[in-house]
Amino acid sequence: AGNYTVIDNFKPTTQFDAIPVSVPVKRHTYALRVHGDSMVSESGDSFPAGSILIVEPEMEALPGDYVIAVNHASETTFKQLVKDGGDLYLKPLNSRYPIKLLGNARVIGVVREFTKRFR
């Protein structure tokens, strides 16, 4: 979470972990670890750094969903998708970060589940 960042699935810097899930997964379902504090909230849902997200790329994103989006430079971000009028926005849960117009970015996955590992 935070600003857009680059994800390279083909050159992992750490070994892969098996993540238990309670939602059905499909062939392209994947997991991401949250970095930064843009999705930390003082009330309601909150996703602190280190949280693990289970992401479904084959699911249609609806306003209110937590999503992974990618911009034209292939940088990704984790935010809540919101709609105002006819426009879609990417909203951080931390009020210190700005809401941004989805614009030319596109949603590449819907968060289905999250967990936090301590060790």
ABEGO torsion letter per residue (X at the ends): XEBBBBBBAABBABBBBBBBBABBBBAABBBBBBBEAAABBABEBBBBBGBBBBBBAABBBBBGBBBBBBBAAGBBBBBBBBBBEABBBBBBABAABBBBBAEABBBAEBBABBBBBAX
